[in-house]
Structures are given as structure tokens and as C-alpha cells.
Amino acid sequence: MSAKRKKAKKKKSSVNLSILLVIIILVAILSYAISYLFINNTSQENVVVTHRNQKSEAAATKGTTEIKSPIEGSWYSTYDGTMLTITGTTFKMEFAGVDESKPKKGTLLIKDAEVILMNDSSSKTCVDKPGKYSWKVVDDNNLFFTKINDPCPNRVERMIGGWERF
């Protein structure tokens, strides 16, 4: 009789192990699907431009064109999947995974091939600590930053990792 009991216990433990493996696989597939949907369904904010006095604005800006910086737009880090969105003189970093829960926002100043980043007060880290980088866009889709001076090691680690246009 004891032989039968041993067999029953072995079958029960192998069934429990199989159920555990199936659950782990399902959780992995579900997390992959959610991250895929999140990345592909994030939409850029719509910008509504209104003109109060179109005639005077048209006269004031006649002959001038707005020059957009080559680094403006959305980029994702090849280092850790962080999303970097640069719009005019502001930036926003949204982190992949559980490293940071809140996005970091701030202002930036672009001059020639250099950029100065300054986190705003909502970031809680590296506030009032500007980071200065040189930048280069390769093939219109790859952005590379080189640190010139930045006292914030977390920002340096992410910035110099390489970025691809999103």
C-alpha cells in the first residue's frame, strides 16, 4: 500500500508543477501583450493652434519660417526603453518598467549641436542641476548624446545610451 501512496503523491506534485508553469507562461504572455499594446497605442497629444489676429500675425511673420530642431519629436532609448519626447523648449522622459513611476519633465535649451537639460520641480531629482550634452542625429532616425557636463548620474546613464526615433 505504501507504494501506491508514493505514486499518488508524485502525481499530485507533478500536476501542481504543471499548473504553476502554465500560470507563469500565461502571465508572461499577458505582460508582453499589455506592453505591446501600450507602446503601440500611445498617441501624441493633439495641438490646437488658434489665431486671434491673423492679419497682424501674418504681417509680422511674413518672410520668416519656423525652424524645427532635428531632435524634436519622440525617441525611445536603446539602453532601457525610456521614451523621450522633445517639444520646443520642453522635454518629458517616460520610463519603461518599474525603475521610476512618474515621468520626468523639464526644459531644454538647444544651441547649435549642444543641449542643456533642466529637470523641473516635479522630478524630485536633479532639480536646478543642468546637464549639458552635445548631440548628433544619424540617418534621421538615430540620436546620440555625449556628456559635456552633468552632475546627475541617473540622467547621464540614460542620455548617453542612444535613441531611435519613435
Secondary structure by P-SEA (a helix, b strand, c coil): caaaaaaaaaaaaaaaaaaaaaaaaaaaaaaaaaaaaaaaacccbbbbbbbccaaaaaaaaccbbbbbbccccbbbbcccbbbbbbcccbbbbbbccccccbbbbbbbbbcccbbbbbbcccccccccbbbbbbbbbccccbbbbbbcccccaaaaaaaacccccc
